């Protein structure tokens, strides 16, 4: 394997949500390849040859300034390292309730687990390490997916769509508006031999032609608040909506918004500051 030099940018964002996701979108536009979220913001990575510090410093989101939000960048060069080895050294398998084993291709298999999902660690979105992803998987392990029409909205690496397909869902639709997430999802679908998943590049504007029994949306509070009306319009009666990607302090705002469209909370799971909520559509 050849050696690739990378630049690591640590972003501290106040408040983290919803602004971290907007910054990630801006940085993806100027060539950043992968992102690792944390409680203070995120780390972003780009190949040294593609890094332009002027473009990084030129990022400005007017809404952030108007809202009084702040962000800072710290730049660090990662020299003379093989990038795949960097990922491999930091990527540990994820065990969810001793039922779902999420691993990279270079990890040993665990055939005694009911479900095993293989994710190439090209980015941190959806590897299962983030609390929101593992919380969503916990909910899925308690859900009957047999024959259900499922939507994974903001699919990241495709992990939730892949698991749903393995658990008997059909058909399954996965949507993400990041091109690198779209491509990575396609790769992981092939890797997990779940070819019946249909992957679309785009956002909520793609919805409207199909109805769903189950919707999985691990996104952010601001996106959920904007899009939940559309989710309600395509969710079947008695259909289930599982949401995560936000802090416990933000949960009630989203639940109250969902109630306007006859989607009501059933229960929630919490890990540290993060939550995942189960809701059901009832008239």
C-alpha positions in Angstrom: 0.0 0.0 0.0 1.2 3.5 -0.8 1.6 6.1 1.9 -0.8 9.1 1.8 -0.3 12.3 3.7 -3.4 13.9 5.2 -4.4 17.1 7.0 -6.6 16.8 10.1 -8.8 19.8 11.0 -10.3 19.9 14.4 -13.5 22.0 14.5 -14.9 23.3 17.8 -18.4 24.5 17.3 -20.7 26.4 19.7 -23.4 25.3 19.8 -22.7 22.0 18.1 -26.1 21.5 16.7 -27.2 22.4 14.1 -24.1 24.2 13.0 -21.6 21.3 12.9 -23.6 19.6 10.2 -23.7 22.8 8.1 -19.9 23.2 8.5 -19.4 19.6 7.5 -21.4 20.2 4.3 -19.3 23.3 3.5 -16.1 21.4 4.1 -17.2 18.4 2.0 -17.7 20.9 -0.9 -14.0 21.9 -0.7 -12.7 18.3 -0.7 -12.7 17.0 2.8 -13.3 13.2 2.6 -14.2 12.0 6.1 -15.5 13.4 9.4 -15.5 12.1 13.0 -18.1 13.8 15.2 -17.6 14.4 18.9 -19.4 16.4 21.6 -17.5 19.6 20.9 -17.7 19.5 17.1 -15.8 17.2 14.8 -12.5 16.3 13.1 -12.2 16.4 9.3 -9.7 14.9 7.0 -8.4 15.8 3.6 -5.4 14.7 1.5 -2.5 17.1 1.8 -2.4 17.8 -1.9 -6.0 18.9 -2.0 -5.9 21.0 1.2 -6.3 24.8 0.6 -6.2 26.7 3.9 -7.5 29.9 2.3 -10.7 28.0 1.2 -11.0 26.6 4.8 -10.7 30.0 6.4 -13.1 31.5 3.8 -16.0 29.4 5.1 -18.7 31.6 6.4 -22.3 30.8 7.2 -24.3 34.0 7.6 -27.0 32.2 9.7 -24.3 31.2 12.2 -23.2 34.8 12.7 -26.8 36.0 13.0 -27.4 33.3 15.6 -24.3 34.2 17.6 -22.8 30.8 16.9 -19.0 30.4 16.8 -16.5 27.9 15.4 -12.7 27.5 15.4 -10.4 25.4 13.3 -7.1 23.8 14.3 -5.0 22.4 11.5 -2.6 19.4 11.9 -0.6 17.6 9.3 -0.5 13.8 9.4 2.7 12.9 7.7 4.2 9.6 6.4 1.3 7.4 7.5 -0.7 5.0 5.5 -4.3 6.3 5.8 -5.9 2.9 5.8 -3.6 1.8 8.6 -4.6 5.0 10.5 -8.3 4.0 10.2 -7.7 0.4 11.0 -5.7 1.2 14.2 -8.6 3.4 15.5 -11.6 1.3 14.3 -12.8 -1.3 16.8 -15.7 -3.6 16.3 -19.0 -2.6 17.8 -21.1 -5.0 19.8 -24.8 -3.9 20.3 -26.5 -6.0 23.0 -24.5 -9.1 22.0 -26.9 -9.4 19.0 -25.5 -7.2 16.3 -21.8 -7.2 15.5 -20.5 -4.3 13.4 -17.1 -4.8 12.1 -14.6 -3.8 9.3 -13.5 -6.3 6.7 -10.2 -6.7 8.5 -11.8 -7.9 11.7 -12.5 -11.5 12.5 -16.1 -12.6 12.0 -18.5 -13.7 14.8 -20.8 -16.2 13.3 -22.6 -16.8 16.6 -24.2 -13.3 16.5 -27.7 -13.1 14.9 -26.6 -10.1 12.8 -23.2 -9.1 11.5 -22.7 -5.9 9.4 -19.5 -5.2 7.6 -18.7 -1.5 7.2 -15.5 -0.2 5.5 -14.3 2.5 7.8 -13.8 5.2 5.2 -15.7 7.7 7.4 -17.1 7.8 10.9 -20.7 8.4 9.9 -22.7 5.2 10.6 -19.9 2.9 11.7 -21.9 2.2 14.9 -19.4 3.9 17.2 -21.5 7.1 17.6 -24.1 6.8 20.3 -26.9 7.7 18.0 -26.2 4.9 15.6 -25.9 2.3 18.2 -29.1 3.5 19.8 -30.9 3.2 16.5 -29.6 -0.3 16.2 -30.9 -1.1 19.6 -34.4 -0.1 18.6 -34.1 -2.1 15.4 -33.2 -5.2 17.3 -36.6 -4.9 19.0 -38.5 -4.3 15.7 -40.2 -6.7 13.3 -38.9 -5.9 9.8 -40.3 -8.9 7.9 -41.9 -7.7 4.7 -41.9 -4.1 5.8 -41.3 -1.2 3.4 -38.4 0.8 5.0 -36.8 4.1 4.4 -33.4 5.0 5.8 -33.2 8.8 5.6 -29.7 10.2 5.9 -28.2 6.8 5.5 -24.5 7.7 5.9 -22.7 4.4 5.3 -25.9 2.5 4.9 -25.6 0.5 8.1 -29.3 0.9 9.2 -30.7 0.1 5.7 -28.4 -2.9 5.5 -29.4 -4.2 8.9 -33.1 -3.7 8.0 -32.7 -5.7 4.8 -30.9 -8.5 6.7 -33.8 -8.5 9.1 -36.4 -9.2 6.4 -37.4 -5.7 5.2 -38.4 -5.3 1.6 -38.2 -3.1 -0.2 -35.7 -0.8 1.4 -34.8 2.7 0.3 -31.7 4.6 1.5 -31.3 8.3 0.9 -28.4 10.7 1.6 -27.4 14.1 0.2 -23.7 13.6 0.6 -22.1 12.1 -2.6 -19.4 10.3 -0.6 -22.1 8.8 1.7 -24.1 7.7 -1.4 -21.0 6.0 -2.9 -20.0 4.4 0.4 -23.5 3.0 1.0 -23.4 1.3 -2.5 -20.0 -0.2 -1.6 -21.2 -1.5 1.8 -24.4 -2.9 0.3 -22.3 -5.0 -2.1 -20.0 -6.0 0.8 -22.9 -7.2 2.9 -24.7 -8.9 -0.1 -27.9 -6.9 0.4 -28.5 -5.9 -3.3 -32.2 -5.2 -3.0 -31.6 -1.8 -1.2 -32.3 1.1 -3.5 -29.9 4.0 -2.9 -30.8 7.6 -3.9 -28.7 10.8 -3.8 -30.7 13.7 -2.6 -32.9 14.9 0.3 -36.5 14.9 1.4 -37.6 16.3 -1.9 -37.3 12.8 -3.3 -40.1 11.6 -1.1 -43.8 11.5 -2.1 -44.1 8.6 -4.6 -44.0 5.7 -2.0 -45.4 5.1 1.4 -43.4 3.3 4.2 -44.1 1.1 7.2 -40.9 2.1 9.0 -38.8 5.2 8.6 -35.3 5.4 10.2 -33.9 9.0 10.4 -30.6 9.5 12.2 -30.0 13.1 11.2 -30.0 16.3 13.3 -32.6 18.3 15.1 -32.9 21.1 12.6 -33.4 18.7 9.7 -35.9 16.6 11.6 -37.9 19.7 12.6 -38.0 20.8 8.9 -38.8 17.4 7.4 -41.0 15.6 9.8 -44.1 16.8 8.1 -42.9 15.1 4.9 -42.1 11.9 6.9 -45.7 12.0 8.2 -47.1 12.3 4.7 -45.3 9.1 3.5 -45.6 7.0 6.7 -48.4 4.5 6.7 -51.1 4.5 9.4 -49.6 2.7 12.5 -46.2 3.1 10.9 -43.2 3.5 13.0 -40.7 6.4 12.9 -37.3 6.0 14.7 -35.3 9.2 15.1 -31.9 10.1 16.5 -29.0 12.5 16.0 -29.9 15.0 18.7 -29.4 15.7 22.4 -31.9 14.7 25.1 -32.5 18.4 25.8 -33.9 18.7 22.2 -36.2 15.7 22.4 -39.4 17.5 23.5 -39.2 20.1 20.7 -39.2 17.3 18.1 -41.9 15.3 19.8 -44.2 18.3 20.0 -43.6 19.0 16.3 -44.4 15.4 15.4 -47.6 15.4 17.3 -49.0 18.1 14.9 -48.9 15.4 12.3 -50.4 12.6 14.4 -47.0 11.0 15.1 -46.7 10.3 18.8 -43.8 9.2 21.0 -43.9 5.6 22.3 -40.6 5.5 24.2 -36.9 6.6 23.9 -33.4 5.3 24.7 -30.6 7.4 26.0 -26.8 7.0 25.9 -24.9 9.9 27.5 -26.3 13.1 26.1 -27.8 11.4 23.0 -31.3 9.9 22.5 -33.2 7.8 20.0 -37.0 8.0 20.0 -39.6 5.6 18.8 -42.8 7.2 17.4 -46.0 5.8 15.8 -48.4 7.4 13.5 -51.9 7.4 15.0 -55.0 9.4 14.0 
